[in-house]
Amino acid sequence: MQERLSRAVLRADLAPSYPDFINEAIREIQDRRSWICMKNVAPVTINPNQPPTLPGTAQVGALPADFKELQKKPAVFFVTSLGDLLPVEVITEGQQLRRVERFHGCPFPSWPPRVFLELNYDGNNTNVIGIVEPLTEAWNFQVRYYRYLAPLVEDGDTSPFITSWPEMVLAKSKAIAFQGINDSEADNAERLFEIKLLAAIRSDAHAEVSGRETRM
């Protein structure tokens, strides 16, 4: 992809930044939509803590660092002692706190448990699922989510986006490169990117539906 970008931009002074342009392009593509290749599954454990010092204080389990968003419902499952998966309702933190207030500061138990999702829980981009109910043992969950793919580092690194839609990645990388030097060609590259992006979205959506039909 760097060689193709080099031929498209023709600016030797920008060559050291080509890997950054490509990674920035792929990141924006992931920001614009959650793609099939971004699907992942991870275990999350919520451990018992000391009794909360304030009503509604949450006990939480950290989501993976590459977390973007939950997949479509059901996305969170409680893992029983036998290894069975029970779908869990995910509510907002505000809903959970209002639920606590409704019962005068005493968490109202439910089964299977309900969890809430909070992004940037500690102000350091830590995303968590939490529960207010006091625990006497660790509770294990399976979380199905969309992740951000790791940036390309080595020359031989590639990406599903480069493999499946190289023209889309190239157009966006080219737009970023030209935007950095205020070249009007950036507008043309951006328009081409939007065309390629829409085509890729249709392709990815079709693949997801086809895969679902095949499993049925």
C-alpha positions, 0 to 999 in steps of 0.5 A: 500500500505504501508503494501505491500511495507513493505513486499516487501522491508523488511527493518524496518529502511525504514518504516518511509519513505514508505509514501514518497516513495509511493507519489514519485512513484505516482508523477513520474507516473503523470510526465510520462503521463497525465491520465484520472483521472487527468482531471479537469475543472476550471474557470479562470478570467482575470480582467481589469488592468490599461493601460499597461505601456509598449507595450505588457504588459500582463493581466493574470489570474492564473491557478490552483496550481495543473495545469500540462498541458492543455487537447487536443484542444479545452482546453480553452473556453471564457464564454459569458455573457449568459454562452455560451462557445466559444473555444479560440485559445491558442498561445505561449507568444512569438507568442503573443508578435510578434503579438503585435510587428507586429502592432507597439505595439498596440494589434490587437483585435480578437474575440473570444479572443486568449490567451497565456499560460505561465508556471512559469510566476513569477518565483514562479511556477505560471502558467497563461493564459494571453491576451494583449488586454486591458480589460474594464471588467472581462473576464471569461474562462473555462480551461480544464486541467490535474492536479497533484493529491494531495499527500497522507497524512492520512493512509486511503488516496488512489489514482486512481493509487493505485486502478487501478494499484497497482502493478505499484505503488508498483514496482516504490515505491520499486525501489525508496526505494532500490535506496536510499540504493544502493541495486541492487534490485532497477534495477529489481523493475524498470524493473518491473515498466516499464512493468506495466507502459506500460500495464497501459498506454494501459489500460488508453488509451483504456478507454479514446477512449472507453469513447469517442466512448460511448459519440458519 
